[in-house]
């Protein structure tokens, strides 16, 4: 019945989403040029003398509606030809107030910035951002209401900047290959310009933006005057060569790779991306840490192919790209006289392709496909000395199909299907289908978000089908906002072959309410307070598992620009944890009571030479039989040495005392679930240093040392059927339960040099080393543990990678010029 009501609400809501309230839109009339400007930061080209002017920028952050003073007046001009759109901006300001730190690409750093937001479909939802910083650095992104701003997307375009006596100047060339649009005789494009003053954090747009309601893309102006522009042949090649030299424990290996990534415009709006010979040798380290919880440890994606242009594939949260090329899904059954001598922890990717795009009418289509190779483990027979190999991951195909229809400039409905097919009867296949709707009413005041997902896994025991749903209704305008949400999953829902879900079997309800300001007060630039209540149940059995409520506050000082905040939460009464016991089949649970948490943070102004981030929190249980406490503190000072160099040091300490939790599996005491009471100390130190010679050359250093010890009391606890634990009179050792104490430490260091020697072309040299150690020396000090860590062999890696950008249009033009010269000479 509840699902029927949800669909009735969706239907009535969709009927109501007819049109947007009228939004004031400025118009820019662009004129064609036969002589394109030289991109040099000097506005002396003839074309700029007669171009229309976009000016009268309006503030939207932190105040709304203010105009710029004369000494900060901003003027923008545009023109176009058959190849590109050209933009010139004169950004007046006092030179001493212009913040201009050199940064790597897509890193805003401590910078003023100017943004050109272009939307060829003029649909209010799909913008392309081109960002320029005073020192000539670049950033670019695609933006829409579903994903926000995705700066992993990259295009190749040209800009030049120049700081002058009364401000700074920007010139930009945006080739048509960087945009997706249909062939139209007289199109109207969405256009918006942003300008931020980093020193004061004030931000302005050319077309006024109301931050109290609606997505920012709705407030773009319109660009008219384009005539007879045609989408170019979008064929871009990225041939690369790389070498990797690795040395570990006296063994040195080298590897040489040659390959190519390809971008091809199949149609005017749809692009194929392919990595023909994958090379991820320079993907960063994962930040390993000890995992004592019941859920898997995951890491963010660092392979560029899987981070760029994947907004469509992330619809419905069904795609977790780290599954591709991750650990094998199979295992090896060993006989008593056998041992595993080689067990791969990763599967090699053979190739991957993705096709994505969106039509003028807002229909988005995405197709993704990847293939991984057969992976085998090696087993040795200790009696005969013979070796055998066993497949732990067969040839596997991963694919995703997404269809997404946008409408009304603020809403969308999507259908997503993911599929994993493994070759071989002993391995499972998986398929997941999701229906997603994000709907906003015509006044941009209320929204509804729904997710309905079904998983199917073909297991040796048969097909297992799971269901999951999410529904939320939210007030999204004004100072006071609120929301209600419901999330559901049955016990069979599992998307972990290509997606990520930590748990299933829940039936949860939540309410949120918030208050925020949009105009500065006498002392604050920003202020927001949010409160929430959650009520949680299992689906099977239909039982209560817990409730919690809390509040958080965030504010920014008007005078010092220091950000600060605090949060607190409380889970009253008994909380029933069905996951810590690791016995999902029998629905065993562990009871905690009255958990309290409180914390706070400060972040000083990064514009200063010295800045500091600091946060601390505390947690405990108000429970008679358990004296658990946890303290966490993190300090992160940063020094901006100059506009070329910044140093950041971070140190965090976490101390837990008297925490009760799962200890280990019990083979000697059948039927018992073994818990222990433990103390844990965790210390993480990291350093990052960046030195940019200019916008094209940079050195980067990152270092991280993670250390933790876990020390259990001598005697274990047995979990009872009622969720309580009873302490054993015998020790772990006396019961032959093994030693659960841990000393875990890692060390990672990356030093890289990057040179952008041409548009879209890079040379990167990377040196890295890493060390890992784990033992049961839980009482060792940090420095003793560090000495033990350095007794381990160090893994040294040196890699060099060269990527060259080739635009087919340039190559085609070169051959055409040669042909013309040949005809003339003949």
Buried (B, 14 or more C-beta within 10 A) or exposed (E): EEEEEBEEBBEEBBEEBEEBEEBEBBBBEBBBBEEBBEBEBBBEBEBBEEBBEBBBBBBBBBEBEEEBEEEBBBBBBBBBBEBBBBBBBBBBBEEEBBBBBBBBBBBBBBBBBBBBBBBBBBBBBBBBBBBBBBBBBBBBBBBBBBBEBBBBBBBBBBBBBBBBEBBBBBBBBBBBBBBBBBEBEEBBBBBBBBBBBBBEBBBBBBBBBBBBBBBBBBBBBBBBBBEEBEBBEBBBBBBBBBBBBBBBEEEEEEEEBEBBBBBBBEEBBBBBBBBBBBBBBBEBBBEBBBEBEBEEEEEEBBBBBBBBBBBBBBBBBBBBBBBBBBBBBBEBEEEEEBEEEEBBEEBEBBBBBBBBBBBBEBBBBBBBBBBBBBBBBBBBEEEEEEEEEBBBBBBBBBBBBBBBBBBBBBBBBBBBBBBBBBEEEEBBBBBBBBBBBBBBBBEBBBBBBBBBBBBBBBEEEEEBBBBBBBBBBBBBBEEEBBBEBBBBBBBBBBBBBBBBBEEBBBBBBBBBBBBBBBEBEEEBBBBBBBBBEBBBBBBEEEEBBBBBBBBBBBBBBBEEBBBBBBBBBBBBEBBBBBBBBEBBEEBBBBBBBBBBBBBBBBBBBBBBEEBBBBBBBBBBBEBEEBEBEBBBBBBBBBBBEEBBBBBBBBBBBBBBBBBBBBBBEBEEBEEBBBBBBBBBBBBBBBBBBBBBEEBBBBBBBBBBBBBBBBBBBEBBBBBEEEBEBEEBEEEBEEBEBBEBBBBBBBBBBBBBBBBBEEEBBBBBBBBBBBBBBEBBBBEBEBEEBBEBBEEBEBBBBBBBBBBBBBBBBEEEEEEEEEEEEEEEEE
